[in-house]
Amino acid sequence: MRGLFPELPLPEGGTHRVTGPAVKLSATPGRVEGAAPSPGEHTKEVLANLLGLNAAAIGNLAARGVIALTAVLPH
């Protein structure tokens, strides 16, 4: 279907089919550049950069099981 559902590589291996641009324009073609982030992939950066938590506070949350600092993938 003209690239409507391209397969993209996943960081952990394998591929994932995504929805590409529905409209094909010759002068400004759309493209899919990468898969969506894995759940939990940016937790540390969000807590530090957007909420201002320091490394100790983030570590405390992780130790208590409130957050995961690595990608949590469904099985």
Biotite code that builds the C-alpha atoms (Angstrom):
import biotite.structure as struc

atoms = struc.array([
    struc.Atom([0.000, 0.000, 0.000], chain_id="A", res_id=1, res_name="MET", atom_name="CA", element="C"),
    struc.Atom([2.603, 2.532, -1.075], chain_id="A", res_id=2, res_name="ARG", atom_name="CA", element="C"),
    struc.Atom([4.475, 2.424, 2.209], chain_id="A", res_id=3, res_name="GLY", atom_name="CA", element="C"),
    struc.Atom([1.457, 3.119, 4.408], chain_id="A", res_id=4, res_name="LEU", atom_name="CA", element="C"),
    struc.Atom([2.559, 0.528, 6.978], chain_id="A", res_id=5, res_name="PHE", atom_name="CA", element="C"),
    struc.Atom([6.380, 0.439, 7.090], chain_id="A", res_id=6, res_name="PRO", atom_name="CA", element="C"),
    struc.Atom([8.268, -1.875, 9.430], chain_id="A", res_id=7, res_name="GLU", atom_name="CA", element="C"),
    struc.Atom([10.771, -0.169, 11.714], chain_id="A", res_id=8, res_name="LEU", atom_name="CA", element="C"),
    struc.Atom([13.571, -1.783, 13.719], chain_id="A", res_id=9, res_name="PRO", atom_name="CA", element="C"),
    struc.Atom([13.163, -1.920, 17.494], chain_id="A", res_id=10, res_name="LEU", atom_name="CA", element="C"),
    struc.Atom([16.111, -1.214, 19.833], chain_id="A", res_id=11, res_name="PRO", atom_name="CA", element="C"),
    struc.Atom([15.656, -4.586, 21.550], chain_id="A", res_id=12, res_name="GLU", atom_name="CA", element="C"),
    struc.Atom([15.595, -6.422, 18.202], chain_id="A", res_id=13, res_name="GLY", atom_name="CA", element="C"),
    struc.Atom([12.916, -7.333, 15.737], chain_id="A", res_id=14, res_name="GLY", atom_name="CA", element="C"),
    struc.Atom([10.635, -4.958, 13.901], chain_id="A", res_id=15, res_name="THR", atom_name="CA", element="C"),
    struc.Atom([7.381, -3.128, 14.511], chain_id="A", res_id=16, res_name="HIS", atom_name="CA", element="C"),
    struc.Atom([4.829, -2.161, 11.859], chain_id="A", res_id=17, res_name="ARG", atom_name="CA", element="C"),
    struc.Atom([3.690, 1.466, 12.147], chain_id="A", res_id=18, res_name="VAL", atom_name="CA", element="C"),
    struc.Atom([1.289, 3.681, 10.258], chain_id="A", res_id=19, res_name="THR", atom_name="CA", element="C"),
    struc.Atom([3.112, 5.922, 7.798], chain_id="A", res_id=20, res_name="GLY", atom_name="CA", element="C"),
    struc.Atom([1.931, 9.163, 6.229], chain_id="A", res_id=21, res_name="PRO", atom_name="CA", element="C"),
    struc.Atom([-1.445, 8.676, 4.545], chain_id="A", res_id=22, res_name="ALA", atom_name="CA", element="C"),
    struc.Atom([-0.966, 11.498, 2.052], chain_id="A", res_id=23, res_name="VAL", atom_name="CA", element="C"),
    struc.Atom([1.878, 11.328, -0.470], chain_id="A", res_id=24, res_name="LYS", atom_name="CA", element="C"),
    struc.Atom([3.074, 14.794, -1.520], chain_id="A", res_id=25, res_name="LEU", atom_name="CA", element="C"),
    struc.Atom([5.784, 15.160, -4.162], chain_id="A", res_id=26, res_name="SER", atom_name="CA", element="C"),
    struc.Atom([7.357, 18.413, -2.916], chain_id="A", res_id=27, res_name="ALA", atom_name="CA", element="C"),
    struc.Atom([7.202, 17.630, 0.812], chain_id="A", res_id=28, res_name="THR", atom_name="CA", element="C"),
    struc.Atom([6.984, 13.864, 1.253], chain_id="A", res_id=29, res_name="PRO", atom_name="CA", element="C"),
    struc.Atom([6.295, 12.629, 4.751], chain_id="A", res_id=30, res_name="GLY", atom_name="CA", element="C"),
    struc.Atom([8.348, 9.900, 6.363], chain_id="A", res_id=31, res_name="ARG", atom_name="CA", element="C"),
    struc.Atom([8.523, 7.801, 9.487], chain_id="A", res_id=32, res_name="VAL", atom_name="CA", element="C"),
    struc.Atom([11.907, 8.199, 11.157], chain_id="A", res_id=33, res_name="GLU", atom_name="CA", element="C"),
    struc.Atom([11.688, 5.802, 14.060], chain_id="A", res_id=34, res_name="GLY", atom_name="CA", element="C"),
    struc.Atom([9.514, 3.744, 16.321], chain_id="A", res_id=35, res_name="ALA", atom_name="CA", element="C"),
    struc.Atom([7.859, 5.238, 19.385], chain_id="A", res_id=36, res_name="ALA", atom_name="CA", element="C"),
    struc.Atom([9.847, 5.076, 22.624], chain_id="A", res_id=37, res_name="PRO", atom_name="CA", element="C"),
    struc.Atom([9.467, 1.995, 24.787], chain_id="A", res_id=38, res_name="SER", atom_name="CA", element="C"),
    struc.Atom([7.438, 2.393, 27.987], chain_id="A", res_id=39, res_name="PRO", atom_name="CA", element="C"),
    struc.Atom([9.725, 3.749, 30.698], chain_id="A", res_id=40, res_name="GLY", atom_name="CA", element="C"),
    struc.Atom([12.519, 4.627, 28.256], chain_id="A", res_id=41, res_name="GLU", atom_name="CA", element="C"),
    struc.Atom([12.594, 8.346, 29.167], chain_id="A", res_id=42, res_name="HIS", atom_name="CA", element="C"),
    struc.Atom([11.411, 8.211, 32.786], chain_id="A", res_id=43, res_name="THR", atom_name="CA", element="C"),
    struc.Atom([14.731, 9.358, 34.267], chain_id="A", res_id=44, res_name="LYS", atom_name="CA", element="C"),
    struc.Atom([15.061, 12.305, 31.857], chain_id="A", res_id=45, res_name="GLU", atom_name="CA", element="C"),
    struc.Atom([11.477, 13.459, 32.440], chain_id="A", res_id=46, res_name="VAL", atom_name="CA", element="C"),
    struc.Atom([11.789, 13.318, 36.218], chain_id="A", res_id=47, res_name="LEU", atom_name="CA", element="C"),
    struc.Atom([15.121, 15.153, 36.192], chain_id="A", res_id=48, res_name="ALA", atom_name="CA", element="C"),
    struc.Atom([14.635, 17.707, 33.419], chain_id="A", res_id=49, res_name="ASN", atom_name="CA", element="C"),
    struc.Atom([10.933, 18.489, 33.658], chain_id="A", res_id=50, res_name="LEU", atom_name="CA", element="C"),
    struc.Atom([10.218, 17.899, 37.345], chain_id="A", res_id=51, res_name="LEU", atom_name="CA", element="C"),
    struc.Atom([13.622, 18.825, 38.753], chain_id="A", res_id=52, res_name="GLY", atom_name="CA", element="C"),
    struc.Atom([14.206, 15.651, 40.767], chain_id="A", res_id=53, res_name="LEU", atom_name="CA", element="C"),
    struc.Atom([17.822, 14.868, 41.616], chain_id="A", res_id=54, res_name="ASN", atom_name="CA", element="C"),
    struc.Atom([19.521, 11.477, 41.207], chain_id="A", res_id=55, res_name="ALA", atom_name="CA", element="C"),
    struc.Atom([18.893, 10.513, 44.855], chain_id="A", res_id=56, res_name="ALA", atom_name="CA", element="C"),
    struc.Atom([15.155, 11.191, 44.605], chain_id="A", res_id=57, res_name="ALA", atom_name="CA", element="C"),
    struc.Atom([14.900, 9.259, 41.339], chain_id="A", res_id=58, res_name="ILE", atom_name="CA", element="C"),
    struc.Atom([16.872, 6.362, 42.858], chain_id="A", res_id=59, res_name="GLY", atom_name="CA", element="C"),
    struc.Atom([14.556, 6.366, 45.875], chain_id="A", res_id=60, res_name="ASN", atom_name="CA", element="C"),
    struc.Atom([11.480, 6.096, 43.631], chain_id="A", res_id=61, res_name="LEU", atom_name="CA", element="C"),
    struc.Atom([13.084, 3.255, 41.685], chain_id="A", res_id=62, res_name="ALA", atom_name="CA", element="C"),
    struc.Atom([14.121, 1.405, 44.860], chain_id="A", res_id=63, res_name="ALA", atom_name="CA", element="C"),
    struc.Atom([10.541, 1.582, 46.155], chain_id="A", res_id=64, res_name="ARG", atom_name="CA", element="C"),
    struc.Atom([9.181, 0.239, 42.857], chain_id="A", res_id=65, res_name="GLY", atom_name="CA", element="C"),
    struc.Atom([7.302, 3.447, 42.064], chain_id="A", res_id=66, res_name="VAL", atom_name="CA", element="C"),
    struc.Atom([9.096, 3.850, 38.703], chain_id="A", res_id=67, res_name="ILE", atom_name="CA", element="C"),
    struc.Atom([11.132, 1.675, 36.360], chain_id="A", res_id=68, res_name="ALA", atom_name="CA", element="C"),
    struc.Atom([14.337, 3.130, 34.934], chain_id="A", res_id=69, res_name="LEU", atom_name="CA", element="C"),
    struc.Atom([14.556, 0.622, 32.099], chain_id="A", res_id=70, res_name="THR", atom_name="CA", element="C"),
    struc.Atom([12.059, -0.076, 29.374], chain_id="A", res_id=71, res_name="ALA", atom_name="CA", element="C"),
    struc.Atom([9.176, -2.197, 30.619], chain_id="A", res_id=72, res_name="VAL", atom_name="CA", element="C"),
    struc.Atom([8.062, -4.386, 27.733], chain_id="A", res_id=73, res_name="LEU", atom_name="CA", element="C"),
    struc.Atom([4.819, -6.379, 27.691], chain_id="A", res_id=74, res_name="PRO", atom_name="CA", element="C"),
    struc.Atom([5.120, -10.153, 27.345], chain_id="A", res_id=75, res_name="HIS", atom_name="CA", element="C"),
])
